[in-house]
Amino acid sequence: MTRFPNASLVILKQFFNLPNTVFLHPSENETRMDYDCHQGCHFFTDEELILSSLYRFAHGVNVTVLVDRFGGSIDKWIYGFKYFVRHVHPRIYPNIVGLENLSTYVRNFPSYASSIENTIKTDRTRYNNNNGAAIVYPGIEFDPGSFTIVGFFDCRNQKTLIPGSGPAGDFDGAPRNEGADIIQQAVYSGYKHIHGVKNLTVQLSNGLSFLFTPLSARRNDIDTLQASGLERVMEQIQAQEFDVINDGRVNRGPRFSLLGDGIFRFVAANGNSCIKSYHITPPGDELPQRQVAENHIFKSIRQHIEHTYGGLETTFALCADRKNFKLRGLNSIAIECLNLSHFLYNCYTADNGNSSSNRFGCLPPTLDEYLNIHHQ
């Protein structure tokens, strides 16, 4: 029902740290929640809030389905879900799924790089769909200590409802919302032909992901990378972990990197050791065969971050439907829901692994370790 076994729900309940009982007052200003009233309030237990909210994240249903399954009224579950999201979100972003928390795992970067390198070195066998013949793709060997990739990064657009698309009032002949055209243009991608927000995702070889969000879908991937500060974060956390100071002089330690797709190849070519991409074909020339083989295998292993997006939307379907993402209004929780979906998928990965951790043989932390790591 929630994608989690009972033992994991107990751990999550402790982490969420909800009050045992919650009274929510349906005031005119929905951002104000009163807990000290009883008459006219919606009453919840902590377990009720957790189960109903996780059910909605998992199945992407609207509040009418929660009424059928859990009872109560539509208003009750509207207020309850918003309370849950607003209570939990400050605990997970940026504290757990933000890019800065790559620092928690930086000491494991050498083992993450080894897990990916070992996978690349192994021969791969594929079979022809027409005749069943086996095709062996040989692995690639790297010089000792030269392979530095510990994970992958990618930019992705999250579709949302068209902001300001409704009338300005609930009556016949109501005018259009003032400034609706400007609002809609602000989050419209002419390239993708969608309204939405853009986020940058980093995935380590153990399957855990980290987020920078949100920007307008109008922004391109290079802009998003620069706004995220990912290069700065990767450099800082590795300098703190691997650099050694002797007699006032800094002995630079190793630098590990993240692999992006072809759009970032010019960023990587500028010499930043923390950002990698595919080899660039020289104008009027061809790549050496070795670099062609590396590009082929890099594209293959980078697909796991794409698989993560698919797994996220399948496992926690709330983020798969743009109807669940309404940007406009003071009470919008669209971005919080997006971040929470990624957090919950990390929790799910801690319990079950995913395609990345399975392919590279790099186990994620247990759920208890994942949540406790950030509160030591």
Protein Blocks (a to p, Z undefined) as FASTA:
>chain_A
ZZpafklmmmmmmmnopafbdcddddfblmbccfkbfghpacddfklmmmmmmmmmmnop
afklmmmmngpjfklmmmmmmmmmmmmmmmmocklmpmklmmmmmmmmmmmmmmmmmmmm
pccddddfklopacddddddddehkacbfbdcdddddddddehkacfbdcehiacdehkl
mmmmmmccfklopacddddddddfkopacddddddfkbcfklmmmmnommmmmmmmmmmm
mpcceehiacddddddddddfklmmmmmnopakbccdddddehiacdfklmmmmmmmmmm
mmmmmmmmmmmmmmmmmlmpmklpcfbdjkbcklmmmmmmmmmmmmmmmmnopfklmmno
pacddfklmmmmmmZZ
